Every structure is written in C-alpha cells, then in structure tokens.
Amino acid sequence: MIVVAGTATIKPRDYEEAVAQAQRMIAASEAETGCLSYRIYVHPTDRHTFFIFEEWETEEALYLHFQTEHMKVFSDYLARVLEGGMNIKRYEVKAVAPL
C-alpha cells in the first residue's frame, strides 16, 4: 500500500472555495480504481491548514491518479491559493494492523 500524507496552508480569503474544491477532489479520487481512501481534513486550531491523507493499493494506481483531469484541475487551483508550499510525503507501507 502507498500512503500520501502532509499539509497545505490555504490563503485565508480562499478558505470557503478551497473546502468546495477539496470536496470535489475527494469524490473524484475515491471513485478511482486503486484508491482505498482520500481525505482532506481541516486542522482543528488553524482552519487554513489542511491535512491530506491518501491510501492507494499500488504505486501504479497513484501514478494513474496523477494523470487524471481532476488532479490537474486541483493542482492548478492549489498553485493559486496556497500560502507557502505544501509538505507532502509518500510512504510505502509493508503491513497494517489495528492498534
């Protein structure tokens, strides 16, 4: 499994539209083959910082996700509304078990 996780901070004036864009991105991404989950959460003490958490079955599924039109639209949107860069990392998970 591949996990993508990190943060992105949105300019305050763009918060409402960013939430709507995130909702569309989540729905489109979760409909993709190989997407186990795609979540974007608002930080509880800084609503302009979003936490991104994605789970993908394979590296290929993630690669195909990056080729989709909704990913291109979302990336273009983020380039306009981010305050600073994003801190996103990719993890390759060998095993998963309940805590």
Residue pairs with C-beta under 8 A, 6 or more apart in sequence:
1 36
1 55
1 56
1 57
1 92
1 93
1 96
2 55
2 56
2 57
2 58
2 59
2 61
2 62
2 90
2 91
2 92
2 93
3 53
3 54
3 55
3 56
3 90
3 91
3 92
3 93
4 52
4 53
4 54
4 56
4 62
4 88
4 89
4 90
4 91
5 51
5 52
5 53
5 54
5 88
5 89
5 91
6 51
6 52
6 86
6 87
6 88
6 89
7 43
7 49
7 50
7 51
7 52
7 86
7 87
7 88
8 49
8 50
8 52
8 78
8 82
8 86
8 87
8 88
9 46
9 48
9 49
9 50
9 82
9 83
9 84
10 18
10 48
10 49
10 50
10 81
10 82
10 83
11 48
11 81
11 82
11 83
12 48
12 83
14 80
14 81
15 47
15 48
17 81
18 50
18 81
19 42
21 74
21 77
22 40
22 50
24 70
24 74
25 38
25 40
25 70
25 71
25 74
26 38
26 39
26 40
28 68
28 70
29 35
29 38
29 54
29 65
29 68
29 70
29 71
30 37
30 38
32 61
32 64
32 65
32 68
33 61
33 64
34 56
34 57
34 58
34 60
34 61
34 62
34 64
34 65
35 54
35 55
35 56
35 57
35 61
35 65
36 55
36 56
36 57
37 53
37 54
37 55
38 54
38 55
39 52
39 53
39 54
40 50
40 51
40 52
40 53
41 50
41 51
41 53
42 49
42 50
42 51
43 49
43 50
43 51
48 83
52 88
54 62
56 62
56 65
59 92
62 90
65 71
78 86
